[in-house]
Amino acid sequence: MKNIWHILAFDSTHAAMAAQKLLAHLQPFVIPTPKEITASCGISLRMSAEAAAQAKDVLADHADIVQRSSWHVLVDGKRAQVFGTWFHTSGDPNPGNTLTTVPITLYRSDAEQEDPAEDVDEDVQVEHTLDVYVNEILTMRVVCTPDHLFDLIVGRLFTEGLIGGPAEIESIELLGNSTRANVYLRDREADLSRAMVKTVPTCCTGNQVFNSYFEGDQTLRPLDPMDWDPEWIFSLARQFATDSPMHRKTSGTHSCYLAVRDQVLYCCEDLGRHNAFDKVIGCALRDGVDLTSAIVFSSGRLPVDMVLKGIRSRVPVLVSKAVPTNMTIKLAQEFGLTLICSARPDSMKVFNDQLCKPQGRNS
């Protein structure tokens, strides 16, 4: 089993001490900065992927620490690529709070209470709209939860077939309180002969695609099957069952895990299941994770466009605690995607498995 750690390194001891104090509730390990990481400070914080995701939310409001720190991923002690080495970024990837509090009146059906109504505060999700311009052309609109915006943009460009990888991106800048993203692709011109499209048929938010000018080769290729262990899926389902931070507060988000074996590397949440999927893919691309060895676990149902994202991403195992469709199953069979749905801590339904587990059917 691989040892996967997220490392927060610093440019100064002051920033390291301040971060350690802010993140004390997450119980990060204070370690000497690994030799694989270049940093001015000899102290770093080591934590799991889940703790790192929470740490990023905490630190989002502390620009003084963010500017003097950097995240790294070590897999069996080897450092993955660091975000920013492929292309230049500017702007705030977490432009505001993901939750806001509003006053509500709570009614209960309780005959013993004289007054069934109670005034309380309720956490609700923040809805953010981001227009994405590719080489100065408005290409898509994303309605999302306002965090991990760079990851969301990179993941969306990749899973929709606009880029074959982050190396094709020259720069991304976020403007106007992150309501506009300017993406510049290297050596790419818009193909204005492509028909206009404006639909995302199964999206649970107002996501829109305005054109297909920058789409590349859309030919889908069969996936290389990956051996997997049912216990990995049960382990991930148990972790999923403990809930994710925003969903715990609002019951209104979709969640997505990206794992290697049963080790969760990234957990992202969003208003839309498509966005949550794209965020974890963007995180993996940022850190140089091999997607052909990855498992993606989604909270949402898996219609055709979600499965297409998985196939384009070269992810061999796609899991959901929800259900597939008949066309989803056909796509999985055609392109060799292992498709597992209704995944629970004690049961799961395997709709397609290219390798066919020994305890499963032989034909």
Helices and strands as residue ranges (DSSP letters): E 4-10, H 13-22, G 24-26, E 29-32, E 43-47, H 49-59, H 63-66, E 69-75, E 78-79, E 88-90, E 99-107, E 117-125, E 128-134, E 137-144, H 149-159, G 166-168, E 169-175, E 180-185, E 208-209, H 230-241, H 245-250, E 254-260, E 263-270, H 273-287, G 291-293, E 295-298, H 304-313, E 317-320, H 326-335, E 338-341, E 349-352
